[in-house]
Amino acid sequence: MKKSRILAFSLIVMVMLMGAGYAAWTDTLNINNTVKTGNLDVNFSENPGVVFNTDNAGVAKVVVSETVASGNEATVKLENLYPGATATVTIPVKNDGSIPVKNGTFTFTPDKTWITVTPSSQPTELAVGETKDVVYTITIGEDALEDTTGTVTATATFDQFNK
Amino acid sequence: MKKTRILALSLIVMIMLVGAGYAAWTDTLKITNTVKTGEMNVEFVDADFDGTRLAPIVTGLEVGGNYLIPTIHLDDPKNITVRVENMYPGTGILYDAVLKNKGTVPAVIDNVQVIFNTDNQKLRDNLIVVGGYIHMRPGTGEVDGDIFPGFWDAISGRKIKLNDLQKNLNDMLKNTTMQPGDYIVFDIPDEFKDEIQTALTEEEISGYDPQTQNCIIMGLPKKAGNDLKEQEAVFTIKVNFKQHNK
C-alpha cells in the first residue's frame, strides 16, 4: 500500500509539473506605429526686385551682386540715392513646408531718421506651396546727408497655422 | 490611495498640456537693406577734361597801353575772385572759369544770381558784359553751348550792360544739367564769336581776338563819360544748383 501511495503521489507531481508547462496559453497582437512629423519651412524663393521713383533717370542704382535672397536671408543693396528718392522692393516668400503657416508679418527698423519704410504687402498666411510677395518702399528724406550709409533690417516669424 | 492616484494622474495630464504649449513650430526670415546716399558737388577746377583749357585765367583788353591791372584767383573749389583796377574807356578784361560736376548725382543749374556787395548804378548802366558757355562731357565732347546776349536780345536792342547780367546768365544757363563728370567752360562757342566781336566793336572796346580768345568779357565803352571816373562795383555771380528731380 505504501508503495502505491508513493507512486500515485509521484504521478500526481509529474502531472502537475507537466500541466504547468502546457496550461498558459498566450497570443500577441502588435500595433505597429510610424509617426512622421511634417515640416514648417518658409523661404525666400527669388532674388529681390527693385523699382526706383519714375524720375530717377538712372541715378540711384541697385548693387546687383549684393541684392540676393536664398533660404531664410535676403539682402538688398542700393547706392547713390538722394533726397526724395524712393525704392520699392519686392521679394517672393514661399511656404516650402508641409503645413500652412501664419503671422508672417515683417517689421522694418531703419537706423537713420532720414529713412522711412512703408510696407504695402505682407505674406502673412501661406498655404502649403503658396508664394506671396513682401513689398515695401524705402524713402530718402529731404534731410538725408550726402555720402552716408543707412541700414534697414526686417524680420518675420511664421507660426504653424493652428497656434 | 484613490485620492493619491487621482492627484498623480492630474499632475501627469497637466505636465503634458504645458509641454504642448511650448512645442509650436516657427521659422524666421530676415531682410537686410543697405542704403547709401550719393553726393552733389560742383567745383571750379583748373582745367577742362582734356587739359586744353586752363583756368582760371584773366587777360586785359587794351590796345596801345598797359595800364589795366586784372587779377584772378581760385580761392577754393567754390570761389573765384576776379579783380580789375584802372579800367578806362575802350578797355576791358576777359576771364575764363571751368566748372566740373565732381559729385555722383546730376546737378541742374537752378538759377544764377548777381549779388552786389558794393553797388554802383553808373557801372550797372554802362559796363558792358558779354560771354558764353560750352557744356562738355568726357567721351562725348561738346554737349551744348550758347552766348549772352542771345539772338533775340540783339534784335530787341542788345541788352548787354552789367544791369542785364543776371537775366542774361539765367536765360543762357538755367536748367542746364551737368551729369557726373561734365564740365562747363565759360567760353564762347566758335559759331558765335563774330557776334561777340560785333557787340564789342560797336562799343569800341578793343583788343578782343576771336581766333584765340574766349571767356566772359567786361569792358567800358569808349564813349563812357566823366561821371564814370573813379567808380567801383563789387559783385558776386552765384551759380545755384539743384537735384535733377527737383
Interface residues (C-beta under 8 A of the other chain):
Chain A: L40 D41 V42 N43 F44 N53 D55 N56 A57 V59 A60 E66 N72 E73 A74 T75 V76 K77 L78 E79 N80 L81 Y82 P83 G84 A85 A87 V89 I91 V93 G97 I99 V101 G104 F106 I115 V134 I138 I140 A144 L145 E146 D147 T148 T149 G150 T151 V152 T153 A154 T155 A156 T157 F158 D159 Q160 K163
Chain B: A24 W25 T26 D27 T28 L29 K30 I31 T32 N33 T34 V35 K36 T37 G38 E39 M40 N41 T104 V105 P106 Q243 H244 N245 K246
